[in-house]
Amino acid sequence: MASEEEKKDIKTELLESLSPDERLVLPCLEAGNIEKIKEKTGLEEVKIIRSLQFLDNKGVVKLKVESKKIVDLDENGVIYLKNGLPERRLLNLLAEKPEISLKEAEEKSKLSENEFKVALGTLKDKASIELKEGKLLLKASLDEIAKKSLEEFFIEALPLEQNKLSPEQLFALENLKLRKNIIGIKDKKEISFELTEIGKELVKEDLSKLKDLIETLTPEMILKESWKGKRFRKYDIKSPVPAISGGKRHFVNQAIDYARKIWTELGFKEMTGSLVQTGFWNFDALFTAQDHPVREIHDTFYIKDIKGKLPDKKIVERVKKSHESGVAGSRGWQYKWKEDEAKRIVLRTHTTCLSAQTLAGLKEVKDKTGKFFAVGMCFRNETVDANHGFEFNQTEGIVIDKNANFRHLLGYLKAFLEKMGFKKIRFRPHFFPYTEPSVEADVYNEKTGKWIEVLGAGIFRPEVVVPLLGEYIPVLAWGMGFDRLVKENYGITDLREMYKNDIEQLRKIKIWAK
């Protein structure tokens, strides 16, 4: 048990740690509630609450925070409280004219089209009206008209605590929630407090002796040495303070910038291009047959009633030949290639269309070598769930070199994935229409203990390279599901979490750093 001397020291230390706002609040604590403290001190409520939190940390008071859900009027609810619900206004009109045409009723009630429909539906459900041959007939008696509905009683009684609503009020709430902006449910925190034993002693202290305590050491005080012999307020460095969320880029954009940095450091140049492409660049140039299922509307977003422009005729003819009869010993797909199909406009389904355009751009270059990458948004007609979205980021790359081989491809992929933070990587044989040999890669998530498929890659087939480059040179190529890498890095289980822009989530997520 502390001695009287120790108690005195504790009390002195507490008093000397009080901020100016805490000193204002302390003498008013016996008032018992925040409103009275507000009246006596003139402080804003937020400052009073912050002071109470600090006093709670110091053991001067005990705070109690109770969360409640409050049902109150939304913007339309405020208007309807004043002017009446749409069904009431229509009912009042029918009380004056029990039989009226629908057109006249809508005009005279001065309701919007949507409000009029709601009023009709509500009154019909209550058997108050009947619709017959384009006319509106009143069925309710005068007593029934005079009686207020549950919904009317409810909006007049608001605001109310949700967990204290009667069964009738709950019924009215569910009905009104189906209608636009009549009812709103808000979270409300009620704060109460009580003095501790030490707090009861501190409120009796004379705080005027603390007014000479120095709060801030200024450059002027240092220069003039006027701080000497003065007392400084003791700062409480142990109490938690409100978290400060600094400005930062969205974590997906941070990861994209990091990927750009990796590829650039590996000697790659960035490819850019439109999100909207012709079927020619998105599919045909990549030796994807025009009857391939991936081109169906179930997988691809097509832009209606617009045809795109095809590139140089020589490239188009070579791509056509590649499809119909093949090149470099290939038999092609053995079908009649259609120019109109190639002109269809799509939202790009991958960034590989940029690789095709880049290869075509090197056709006239003497030294056909280079390393290129892209990071960008793609679109596919997927059912949105935890693992799929209709838009996603992909990172793409190609390496053009006469000496390039499959081992080089695996080396580039391994280097990138390791720099992205994945140490365990495995490669598996696979099939893709425009690469041979082809490979898929998985990364191991240490936290979940699972292998995750993240990319497809291979060496472009001659049917892709020859029509675009004019000759066959090995082209290493890959497309990587970039969002999956980000998702695994942050431990996000649902892909939709990445783009819902929850401000609390964005504040908590750490800056991308490797």
ZILINVEN-V611107 format. One record per helix or strand. SS is the DSSP state (hx for helix, st for strand). FROM is the first residue (numbers start at 1). TO is the last residue. If there is no record, write none. Layout:
ss=SS from=FROM to=TO
ss=SS from=FROM to=TO
//
This chain:
ss=hx from=4 to=16
ss=hx from=20 to=26
ss=hx from=29 to=31
ss=hx from=34 to=41
ss=hx from=45 to=57
ss=st from=61 to=73
ss=hx from=75 to=83
ss=hx from=86 to=96
ss=st from=99 to=101
ss=hx from=102 to=109
ss=hx from=113 to=125
ss=st from=129 to=132
ss=st from=135 to=138
ss=hx from=142 to=146
ss=hx from=150 to=157
ss=st from=160 to=161
ss=hx from=162 to=164
ss=hx from=167 to=177
ss=st from=183 to=195
ss=hx from=197 to=202
ss=hx from=207 to=210
ss=st from=214 to=214
ss=hx from=219 to=224
ss=st from=232 to=232
ss=hx from=251 to=265
ss=st from=269 to=270
ss=st from=276 to=278
ss=hx from=279 to=282
ss=hx from=284 to=286
ss=hx from=293 to=295
ss=st from=302 to=307
ss=hx from=313 to=324
ss=hx from=339 to=343
ss=st from=344 to=347
ss=hx from=352 to=361
ss=st from=370 to=379
ss=st from=391 to=400
ss=hx from=406 to=419
ss=st from=425 to=432
ss=st from=435 to=445
ss=st from=450 to=460
ss=hx from=462 to=469
ss=st from=475 to=481
ss=hx from=482 to=490
ss=hx from=495 to=498
ss=hx from=503 to=508
//
